[in-house]
């Protein structure tokens, strides 16, 4: 699966991952408002075996197939430092 990663301009260390490129109609409006403007960060080939910074490829693929996106947010420990 080709995965597109967008950085939130409003929330530090928060990323939206999707397989649809710059099409955000499938993302809930309330979530888009919360994230602010989204900046394209990068694109990569996502496989179930791929290890990511805070999760694994299978989890991201499952979320994208079910919801159309995966939201990566900072860990609670990170937010409190």
Backbone as CSV, one residue per row, in Angstrom:
resi,resn,N_x,N_y,N_z,CA_x,CA_y,CA_z,C_x,C_y,C_z
1,UNK,0.854,-1.172,0.000,0.000,0.000,0.000,0.901,1.238,0.000
2,UNK,0.579,2.194,-0.849,1.286,3.468,-0.850,0.676,4.321,0.260
3,UNK,1.517,4.889,1.108,1.055,5.642,2.266,1.569,7.073,2.174
4,UNK,0.671,8.025,2.427,1.000,9.448,2.398,0.914,9.974,3.834
5,UNK,1.922,10.692,4.258,2.008,11.173,5.634,1.902,12.697,5.631
6,UNK,0.998,13.215,6.472,0.779,14.651,6.592,0.996,15.075,8.038
7,UNK,1.683,16.166,8.234,1.998,16.723,9.552,0.948,17.768,9.920
8,UNK,0.463,17.703,11.144,-0.461,18.708,11.649,0.302,19.994,11.954
9,UNK,-0.243,21.136,11.524,0.395,22.419,11.838,-0.051,22.942,13.203
10,UNK,-1.058,22.332,13.772,-1.597,22.797,15.048,-1.144,21.938,16.226
11,UNK,-0.883,20.666,15.989,-0.537,19.722,17.052,0.870,19.177,16.822
12,UNK,1.799,19.482,17.714,3.163,18.995,17.583,3.210,17.473,17.556
13,UNK,4.092,16.954,16.731,4.371,15.523,16.657,3.110,14.693,16.366
14,UNK,2.185,15.249,15.580,0.948,14.566,15.211,0.887,14.441,13.702
15,UNK,0.615,13.209,13.240,0.640,12.913,11.811,-0.598,12.143,11.395
16,UNK,-1.074,12.445,10.199,-2.193,11.734,9.593,-1.632,10.906,8.445
17,UNK,-1.884,9.614,8.471,-1.429,8.711,7.420,-2.641,8.224,6.650
18,UNK,-2.574,8.244,5.334,-3.679,7.831,4.495,-3.147,7.218,3.200
19,UNK,-4.000,6.535,2.500,-3.610,5.949,1.211,-4.196,6.737,0.044
20,UNK,-4.782,7.883,0.315,-5.490,8.644,-0.719,-4.832,9.955,-1.122
21,UNK,-3.615,10.181,-0.741,-2.948,11.414,-1.141,-3.611,12.631,-0.541
22,UNK,-3.733,13.686,-1.319,-4.252,14.957,-0.800,-5.771,15.047,-0.783
23,UNK,-6.443,13.924,-0.769,-7.895,13.889,-0.701,-8.299,13.648,0.750
24,UNK,-8.983,14.625,1.360,-9.326,14.520,2.777,-10.835,14.442,3.030
25,UNK,-11.631,14.206,1.992,-13.088,14.148,2.176,-13.511,13.016,3.114
26,UNK,-12.713,11.972,3.197,-13.040,10.816,4.027,-12.633,10.998,5.490
27,UNK,-11.962,12.099,5.794,-11.528,12.379,7.169,-12.623,13.188,7.865
28,UNK,-13.025,12.797,9.075,-14.070,13.556,9.787,-13.690,15.034,9.933
29,UNK,-14.656,15.912,9.676,-14.431,17.357,9.737,-13.911,17.826,11.077
30,UNK,-14.429,17.268,12.154,-13.984,17.660,13.495,-12.497,17.338,13.688
31,UNK,-12.058,16.203,13.175,-10.648,15.841,13.272,-9.790,16.807,12.456
32,UNK,-10.234,17.135,11.261,-9.479,18.074,10.427,-9.347,19.432,11.114
33,UNK,-10.406,19.893,11.755,-10.347,21.169,12.482,-9.343,21.082,13.625
34,UNK,-9.340,19.978,14.320,-8.429,19.770,15.449,-6.966,19.771,14.990
35,UNK,-6.715,19.215,13.811,-5.344,19.102,13.302,-4.836,20.393,12.676
36,UNK,-5.735,21.241,12.223,-5.316,22.455,11.519,-4.892,22.109,10.101
37,UNK,-4.129,23.000,9.504,-3.653,22.751,8.138,-2.710,21.556,8.150
38,UNK,-2.849,20.695,7.147,-1.980,19.524,7.026,-0.907,19.791,5.989
39,UNK,0.341,19.537,6.369,1.474,19.697,5.457,1.967,18.322,5.040
40,UNK,2.159,18.134,3.744,2.704,16.868,3.262,4.102,16.684,3.837
41,UNK,4.348,15.514,4.421,5.662,15.216,4.996,6.448,14.279,4.084
42,UNK,5.867,13.123,3.757,6.525,12.178,2.866,5.565,11.069,2.461
43,UNK,6.012,10.228,1.548,5.244,9.113,1.006,6.155,7.891,1.043
44,UNK,5.572,6.730,1.329,6.378,5.510,1.357,5.504,4.289,1.091
45,UNK,6.156,3.183,0.741,5.461,1.918,0.529,5.290,1.255,1.897
46,UNK,4.045,1.061,2.303,3.735,0.479,3.606,3.417,-0.998,3.441
47,UNK,4.111,-1.828,4.193,3.858,-3.269,4.204,3.536,-3.694,5.629
48,UNK,2.854,-4.819,5.812,2.535,-5.282,7.172,3.777,-5.515,8.032
49,UNK,4.878,-5.856,7.410,6.103,-6.168,8.148,6.888,-4.924,8.561
50,UNK,6.550,-3.802,7.991,7.336,-2.585,8.226,7.189,-2.100,9.666
51,UNK,8.309,-1.748,10.264,8.316,-1.189,11.611,8.287,0.333,11.492
52,UNK,7.401,0.965,12.251,7.274,2.415,12.243,7.663,2.963,13.612
53,UNK,7.737,4.262,13.732,8.218,4.895,14.961,7.418,4.491,16.198
54,UNK,6.091,4.456,16.097,5.264,4.198,17.282,4.326,3.015,17.145
55,UNK,4.397,2.323,16.016,3.504,1.175,15.803,4.115,0.282,14.728
56,UNK,3.301,-0.586,14.177,3.782,-1.469,13.122,2.923,-1.290,11.874
57,UNK,3.420,-1.757,10.769,2.730,-1.603,9.491,1.345,-2.228,9.473
58,UNK,1.185,-3.403,10.080,-0.112,-4.091,10.078,-1.170,-3.235,10.767
59,UNK,-0.839,-2.611,11.883,-1.794,-1.766,12.605,-2.231,-0.587,11.747
60,UNK,-1.285,0.071,11.098,-1.600,1.221,10.253,-2.468,0.789,9.077
61,UNK,-2.115,-0.302,8.434,-2.907,-0.809,7.303,-4.329,-1.122,7.753
62,UNK,-4.474,-1.793,8.888,-5.813,-2.119,9.408,-6.652,-0.864,9.621
63,UNK,-6.060,0.164,10.226,-6.794,1.420,10.468,-7.164,2.106,9.147
64,UNK,-6.239,2.133,8.211,-6.517,2.783,6.926,-7.607,2.033,6.171
65,UNK,-7.555,0.713,6.183,-8.593,-0.065,5.494,-9.956,0.099,6.153
66,UNK,-9.985,0.221,7.473,-11.250,0.338,8.201,-11.783,1.773,8.209
67,UNK,-10.899,2.774,8.423,-11.333,4.156,8.617,-10.924,5.115,7.508
68,UNK,-9.961,4.699,6.682,-9.458,5.572,5.637,-8.248,6.388,6.064
69,UNK,-7.839,6.262,7.336,-6.686,7.012,7.836,-6.178,6.373,9.118
70,UNK,-4.965,6.769,9.495,-4.385,6.409,10.787,-3.840,7.702,11.387
71,UNK,-4.125,7.948,12.638,-3.665,9.156,13.315,-2.569,8.780,14.300
72,UNK,-1.374,9.335,14.097,-0.257,9.111,15.014,-0.098,10.342,15.878
73,UNK,-0.209,10.137,17.190,-0.104,11.240,18.140,1.045,10.971,19.098
74,UNK,1.532,12.015,19.775,2.635,11.808,20.732,2.203,10.942,21.903
75,UNK,3.167,10.241,22.463,2.910,9.471,23.679,2.616,10.420,24.827
76,UNK,1.858,9.978,25.809,1.560,10.828,26.984,2.827,11.231,27.710
77,UNK,3.779,10.316,27.835,5.035,10.648,28.512,5.758,11.764,27.782
78,UNK,5.714,11.731,26.461,6.377,12.736,25.662,5.723,14.104,25.869
79,UNK,4.383,14.119,25.927,3.649,15.383,26.070,3.952,16.066,27.403
80,UNK,4.255,15.302,28.442,4.442,15.899,29.756,5.866,16.392,29.976
81,UNK,6.781,16.133,29.054,8.162,16.592,29.235,8.378,17.951,28.659
